[in-house]
Amino acid sequence: MSFIGPRPLLPEYLSLYTPQQAHRHDVKPGITGWAQINGRNAISWEEKFRYDVEYVNNVSFLFDLKICFFTLKKVFKREGISQEGEATMERYMGTSK
């Protein structure tokens, strides 16, 4: 595991990923990532996966620095902690077709 990368999810979700979404596993998982600074638990699963794949396709040292900076900013401002009306994110049920 690394500090920056797609946040690991439950193993039971593996069979629910589309081939595109599965590319999130092409890099080590991380504690924070592009999806976390772009909405954390306030965005949909599809958006999270899109951000994760965007990170995988554009991984670089400067991108990691940007994510690190914005992570600190989000933490101190306490933004995007939980989805509206929920204690946390709803359970992932797969991509709607």
Backbone bond lengths (Angstrom), bond angles and torsions (degrees), N, CA, C in turn:
res aa  C-N    CA-C-N  psi(-1)  N-CA   C-N-CA  omega(-1)  CA-C   N-CA-C  phi
1 M - - - 1.448 - - 1.524 108.05 -
2 S 1.337 114.54 147.19 1.457 119.64 178.12 1.526 109.49 -120.53
3 F 1.312 116.78 176.79 1.463 120.05 178.70 1.533 110.30 -75.28
4 I 1.348 117.28 -41.11 1.465 122.16 -178.59 1.524 109.24 -113.43
5 G 1.326 116.04 131.53 1.464 122.56 178.37 1.514 109.37 160.62
6 P 1.309 117.98 171.95 1.464 119.40 177.81 1.524 110.61 -59.64
7 R 1.315 116.21 134.39 1.462 120.06 -178.81 1.527 109.70 -67.21
8 P 1.349 118.03 132.43 1.464 120.05 -179.52 1.529 111.22 -65.77
9 L 1.319 115.17 144.68 1.463 121.41 179.05 1.521 109.49 -117.15
10 L 1.297 116.57 174.31 1.463 121.31 -179.79 1.526 111.20 -62.09
11 P 1.345 118.17 139.43 1.463 121.35 178.94 1.530 112.94 -58.32
12 E 1.316 117.36 -27.40 1.472 119.96 -179.54 1.527 112.57 -65.77
13 Y 1.333 117.98 -14.87 1.465 121.40 178.45 1.526 112.73 -82.24
14 L 1.333 118.65 -14.62 1.462 122.21 -174.26 1.526 113.58 -51.90
15 S 1.312 117.74 -42.59 1.468 120.55 -177.31 1.529 112.23 -74.08
16 L 1.325 118.14 -10.09 1.464 121.88 -177.87 1.530 113.35 -92.47
17 Y 1.336 117.75 -12.54 1.460 121.26 -177.98 1.519 111.36 -71.32
18 T 1.335 115.94 142.73 1.459 120.37 168.76 1.533 106.43 -76.14
19 P 1.332 118.48 164.81 1.473 119.14 176.88 1.535 112.04 -57.08
20 Q 1.318 117.34 -37.27 1.468 121.06 178.22 1.530 110.62 -64.54
21 Q 1.329 117.06 -45.79 1.467 121.39 -179.28 1.523 111.71 -65.02
22 A 1.314 117.24 -30.63 1.467 121.21 -178.54 1.529 112.19 -64.92
23 H 1.325 117.79 -17.94 1.469 120.87 178.79 1.522 112.41 -65.18
24 R 1.320 117.12 -13.36 1.469 120.02 176.52 1.523 110.81 -61.81
25 H 1.339 116.90 -18.25 1.461 121.39 -179.34 1.532 112.79 -90.83
26 D 1.330 116.90 5.68 1.467 120.47 178.90 1.530 112.42 -77.10
27 V 1.323 117.04 -9.38 1.469 122.37 176.04 1.526 108.18 -128.87
28 K 1.328 116.00 165.27 1.468 120.02 177.81 1.531 109.70 -64.74
29 P 1.328 117.68 143.69 1.471 119.51 175.11 1.522 110.02 -69.21
30 G 1.331 115.39 160.20 1.450 119.55 -178.15 1.518 113.18 -137.63
31 I 1.294 114.41 170.83 1.462 121.82 178.10 1.525 110.18 -76.40
32 T 1.321 116.57 -37.35 1.456 121.88 176.87 1.517 108.59 -132.46
33 G 1.317 115.99 160.72 1.450 119.55 -178.38 1.519 112.17 -163.94
34 W 1.321 115.03 -175.48 1.456 122.75 -177.41 1.536 111.12 -60.48
35 A 1.317 118.26 -38.44 1.469 121.03 178.36 1.531 111.16 -67.65
36 Q 1.313 118.04 -35.45 1.458 120.46 -178.17 1.529 111.48 -67.55
37 I 1.314 117.44 -38.27 1.465 117.91 -178.76 1.524 111.96 -82.92
38 N 1.327 116.92 -9.75 1.467 120.81 178.74 1.524 112.51 -105.78
39 G 1.303 116.92 24.46 1.448 118.72 174.46 1.505 115.61 144.87
40 R 1.306 117.26 -18.75 1.462 121.36 177.76 1.515 110.80 52.83
41 N 1.325 120.09 -117.30 1.463 122.52 -179.81 1.525 113.13 -91.50
42 A 1.325 117.72 2.38 1.460 121.20 -177.70 1.526 112.65 -92.24
43 I 1.335 118.47 1.43 1.466 121.26 179.30 1.524 109.41 -114.38
44 S 1.324 115.95 164.56 1.466 120.63 -178.61 1.528 110.84 -73.61
45 W 1.330 115.19 163.78 1.468 120.16 176.28 1.519 110.78 -60.09
46 E 1.333 118.13 -41.24 1.457 121.22 -179.77 1.524 111.32 -60.98
47 E 1.340 116.43 -40.14 1.462 119.65 177.12 1.523 110.93 -65.88
48 K 1.337 116.97 -42.35 1.469 120.47 177.48 1.519 110.93 -56.93
49 F 1.337 116.23 -47.10 1.463 119.77 -179.29 1.528 111.15 -65.33
50 R 1.331 117.44 -37.40 1.466 120.75 178.56 1.531 109.65 -62.44
51 Y 1.341 116.82 -44.72 1.468 120.18 177.62 1.528 111.46 -64.72
52 D 1.331 117.88 -39.67 1.466 121.00 178.97 1.525 111.06 -61.93
53 V 1.314 116.60 -44.69 1.473 120.61 -179.56 1.531 110.14 -69.00
54 E 1.337 117.20 -36.94 1.465 120.30 175.83 1.526 109.95 -60.42
55 Y 1.328 116.86 -41.55 1.468 120.39 177.55 1.528 110.48 -61.58
56 V 1.334 116.79 -48.23 1.469 121.11 -179.19 1.528 110.69 -57.67
57 N 1.327 116.88 -40.15 1.465 121.11 -177.89 1.521 113.57 -74.79
58 N 1.338 117.32 -17.01 1.470 120.40 -175.54 1.525 113.45 -128.07
59 V 1.324 117.92 21.58 1.458 121.26 -175.75 1.536 110.95 -58.32
60 S 1.337 115.06 132.78 1.460 121.59 176.86 1.526 108.48 -162.37
61 F 1.300 116.33 165.44 1.457 121.16 179.13 1.531 110.75 -62.28
62 L 1.348 117.40 -42.78 1.465 120.33 -179.56 1.527 111.61 -66.67
63 F 1.334 117.07 -37.37 1.462 121.12 176.91 1.531 109.40 -63.39
64 D 1.329 116.76 -42.40 1.466 120.98 177.44 1.535 111.42 -62.01
65 L 1.334 117.83 -40.63 1.460 120.97 177.49 1.529 111.01 -62.99
66 K 1.318 116.06 -41.66 1.464 120.86 178.16 1.528 110.38 -60.71
67 I 1.332 116.71 -45.68 1.465 121.55 179.67 1.529 110.25 -63.40
68 C 1.307 117.06 -41.42 1.468 121.86 179.33 1.530 109.96 -61.39
69 F 1.322 117.29 -46.82 1.463 121.49 179.80 1.528 111.01 -60.73
70 F 1.344 116.67 -49.56 1.460 119.80 -178.11 1.525 112.83 -69.49
71 T 1.336 117.41 -27.97 1.463 120.35 174.94 1.525 110.01 -63.19
72 L 1.321 116.87 -47.90 1.468 120.39 178.54 1.527 110.86 -59.75
73 K 1.313 116.61 -42.12 1.461 121.12 178.64 1.533 110.82 -61.09
74 K 1.343 117.41 -46.44 1.471 121.77 -179.71 1.526 111.21 -63.75
75 V 1.318 116.99 -41.11 1.460 120.98 -178.75 1.532 110.44 -63.00
76 F 1.323 116.33 -45.95 1.457 119.10 -178.63 1.521 112.82 -70.01
77 K 1.334 117.64 -29.29 1.464 121.01 178.19 1.534 111.94 -89.07
78 R 1.352 116.89 -9.79 1.465 123.34 179.99 1.524 112.19 57.28
79 E 1.331 116.36 46.36 1.461 122.23 -178.92 1.522 111.82 -93.65
80 G 1.346 116.10 143.03 1.456 121.95 171.64 1.509 115.47 65.71
81 I 1.294 118.14 29.67 1.463 120.94 -175.23 1.521 112.29 -70.53
82 S 1.314 118.01 -44.15 1.461 119.38 -179.75 1.515 110.55 -138.09
83 Q 1.319 115.36 155.84 1.448 121.71 178.93 1.525 108.83 -69.66
84 E 1.313 117.36 147.26 1.461 123.01 -179.38 1.522 111.41 -50.60
85 G 1.335 116.30 122.18 1.460 121.76 177.86 1.515 115.18 77.60
86 E 1.317 118.75 3.37 1.466 122.89 -178.08 1.520 109.59 -123.97
87 A 1.326 115.53 153.33 1.462 120.26 175.95 1.520 110.02 -73.78
88 T 1.320 117.00 -28.83 1.457 122.98 -179.82 1.522 108.39 -155.50
89 M 1.302 118.49 -162.69 1.465 123.55 -177.88 1.523 110.92 -78.45
90 E 1.336 117.07 144.10 1.460 119.58 176.49 1.527 110.45 -67.04
91 R 1.305 116.80 160.27 1.454 122.91 -178.57 1.521 110.40 -67.00
92 Y 1.334 117.73 138.64 1.455 122.16 179.21 1.516 109.86 -77.48
93 M 1.328 116.29 126.68 1.467 121.75 -177.44 1.527 112.22 -114.90
94 G 1.313 117.80 8.19 1.458 121.93 -178.64 1.511 110.31 101.93
95 T 1.311 115.61 165.80 1.455 121.54 -179.25 1.518 110.10 -75.85
96 S 1.329 116.21 131.91 1.470 119.66 176.97 1.521 108.62 -72.52
97 K 1.293 116.59 138.30 1.468 121.17 -175.86 1.491 110.81 -99.44
